[in-house]
Amino acid sequence: MHSGTRSGLLASMWRGMAAPGLVCLVAALCAAGCERPPLADDLSEARRAMREGDAATAQRYLERCLRSATDPDRRWEAWNELLGTARAGGQEDWLADSLEVMLMEYESDPVRSREILFRLAETSEKAGRLERAEMYWGRCLEQADLDPESKATVLRRRAALNNRLRRFEAARADWRACLALPLPGALRAECLFELADGAAARDLPGEAERYAREVLESEEADPALKSRAGFIVGDIQEQREQFAEALATFQSIRDAYPNPLAVDVRIEYLKKKVKNKR
């Protein structure tokens, strides 16, 4: 079967079927079928096909592996090789569908299911399945023994996604939850900046400036991040017609800012405003 046809079939089956249909899909990948070579041969042939740039043939060998293999470690290896072929081909929808089926198989394995959930959340975002991505990020947060830095990563990803979905209060809640975690100073500064940036985008200058100034005061924040926080502060000062203060702020961040030419434009503009105000 052509890889595009197979991709469409798997995607349509997943989206349209109830629980019995899912069982059939899992059975299609897991149950024994016709006579076939040993798994090791299939994996070798799949890898050879990938080296030759033939992802469709590699997928066929790997799907055959999953219909015959029973060893959990062998199956895990075959699954990951299969996902690699989908990723190499840019098949984000097919990749997301496959990860969802994979999650069903490994749901009772806490270590592997956690890894699948993280990959599934990221892949769902890339595939444009934003509602499902938001749900999977939430499930990542439910994982036991998630360390503070990993939890912060998930909270920030979900916050950014909710921001895209215009769920601003949900995004703000996740960023604030990030600040409540025991984090290294540099990571805490990143959470603060995202809060400041989100508040600035929603035209909440007081809140934006407060968080941005916390970034500027951080001893551990990256210089480039501080410069971006300074840009927020300078922009707010300019809006308040505090032109001299805004000019000083932009001059102070110019060398560290990722796009110094953008800062130069603001500096030249503010020099004229300061001069005219005298």
ZICOR-V37007 format. One record per pair of residues at least 6 apart in sequence whose ideal C-beta (glycine too) atoms are under 8 Angstrom apart, sorted by the first residue. I is the first residue (numbers start at 1). J is the second residue. If there is no record, write none. Layout:
BEGIN
I_J + I_J
END
This chain:
BEGIN
1_9 + 1_60 + 2_56 + 3_55 + 3_56 + 3_59 + 3_89 + 3_91 + 6_59 + 6_94 + 7_86 + 7_91 + 7_93 + 7_94 + 7_97 + 10_25 + 10_94 + 10_97 + 10_98 + 10_101 + 11_93 + 11_94 + 11_97 + 13_21 + 13_25 + 14_22 + 14_25 + 14_97 + 14_100 + 14_101 + 17_24 + 17_25 + 22_101 + 22_104 + 25_101 + 26_101 + 26_104 + 26_105 + 28_67 + 29_63 + 29_66 + 29_67 + 29_101 + 30_66 + 30_67 + 30_105 + 31_67 + 32_67 + 32_68 + 33_64 + 33_67 + 33_68 + 36_42 + 36_64 + 36_67 + 36_68 + 37_45 + 39_65 + 39_68 + 39_69 + 39_71 + 39_74 + 39_78 + 42_61 + 42_62 + 42_64 + 42_65 + 42_68 + 42_78 + 43_61 + 43_62 + 43_65 + 43_77 + 43_78 + 43_81 + 45_57 + 45_58 + 45_61 + 46_57 + 46_58 + 46_59 + 46_61 + 46_62 + 46_65 + 46_81 + 46_85 + 47_58 + 47_81 + 49_55 + 49_57 + 49_58 + 49_61 + 50_58 + 50_81 + 50_84 + 50_85 + 50_88 + 55_85 + 55_86 + 55_88 + 55_89 + 58_81 + 58_85 + 59_82 + 59_85 + 59_86 + 62_78 + 62_81 + 62_82 + 62_85 + 63_82 + 65_74 + 65_75 + 65_78 + 66_75 + 66_78 + 66_79 + 66_82 + 69_75 + 69_78 + 72_109 + 75_105 + 76_106 + 76_112 + 79_98 + 79_102 + 79_105 + 82_98 + 83_95 + 83_98 + 83_99 + 83_102 + 83_119 + 86_94 + 86_95 + 86_98 + 87_95 + 92_123 + 92_126 + 92_127 + 92_128 + 93_127 + 95_123 + 95_127 + 96_120 + 96_123 + 96_124 + 96_127 + 96_129 + 96_132 + 99_116 + 99_119 + 99_120 + 99_123 + 100_120 + 102_116 + 103_113 + 103_116 + 103_117 + 103_120 + 106_112 + 106_113 + 106_116 + 107_113 + 110_143 + 110_144 + 114_140 + 114_143 + 117_136 + 117_139 + 117_140 + 117_143 + 118_140 + 118_154 + 120_136 + 121_133 + 121_136 + 121_137 + 121_139 + 121_140 + 121_154 + 121_157 + 122_133 + 122_157 + 124_130 + 124_132 + 124_133 + 124_136 + 125_133 + 125_157 + 125_161 + 130_161 + 130_164 + 130_165 + 133_161 + 134_158 + 134_161 + 134_162 + 134_165 + 137_154 + 137_157 + 137_158 + 137_161 + 138_158 + 140_146 + 140_154 + 141_151 + 141_154 + 141_155 + 141_158 + 146_154 + 148_181 + 148_182 + 148_183 + 149_183 + 149_184 + 149_187 + 151_181 + 152_178 + 152_181 + 152_183 + 152_187 + 152_191 + 155_174 + 155_175 + 155_177 + 155_178 + 155_181 + 156_174 + 156_175 + 156_178 + 156_190 + 156_191 + 156_194 + 158_174 + 159_170 + 159_171 + 159_172 + 159_174 + 159_175 + 159_178 + 159_194 + 159_198 + 160_171 + 160_194 + 162_168 + 162_170 + 162_171 + 162_174 + 163_171 + 163_198 + 163_201 + 168_198 + 168_202 + 171_198 + 172_195 + 172_198 + 172_199 + 175_191 + 175_194 + 175_195 + 175_198 + 176_195 + 178_188 + 178_191 + 179_188 + 179_191 + 179_192 + 179_195 + 183_191 + 184_220 + 185_218 + 185_219 + 185_220 + 185_221 + 186_218 + 186_220 + 186_221 + 186_222 + 188_218 + 188_220 + 189_214 + 189_215 + 189_218 + 189_220 + 189_221 + 189_222 + 189_225 + 189_226 + 190_221 + 190_225 + 192_211 + 192_212 + 192_214 + 192_215 + 192_218 + 192_229 + 193_211 + 193_212 + 193_215 + 193_221 + 193_225 + 193_228 + 193_229 + 195_207 + 195_211 + 196_207 + 196_208 + 196_209 + 196_210 + 196_211 + 196_212 + 196_215 + 196_229 + 196_232 + 197_208 + 197_228 + 197_232 + 199_205 + 199_207 + 199_208 + 199_211 + 200_208 + 200_212 + 200_232 + 200_235 + 200_236 + 205_236 + 205_239 + 205_240 + 208_232 + 208_236 + 209_232 + 209_233 + 209_236 + 212_229 + 212_230 + 212_232 + 212_233 + 212_236 + 213_229 + 213_233 + 215_221 + 215_225 + 215_226 + 215_229 + 216_226 + 216_229 + 216_230 + 216_233 + 218_226 + 221_229 + 223_256 + 224_256 + 224_257 + 224_258 + 226_253 + 226_256 + 227_253 + 227_256 + 227_257 + 227_258 + 228_257 + 228_258 + 230_249 + 230_250 + 230_252 + 230_253 + 230_257 + 231_250 + 231_253 + 231_257 + 231_263 + 233_249 + 234_246 + 234_249 + 234_250 + 234_253 + 234_266 + 235_246 + 237_243 + 237_245 + 237_246 + 237_249 + 238_246 + 238_266 + 238_270 + 243_270 + 243_273 + 243_274 + 243_277 + 244_274 + 244_277 + 246_266 + 246_270 + 247_267 + 247_270 + 247_271 + 247_273 + 247_274 + 250_263 + 250_266 + 250_267 + 250_270 + 251_267 + 253_263 + 254_260 + 254_263 + 254_264 + 254_267 + 257_263
END
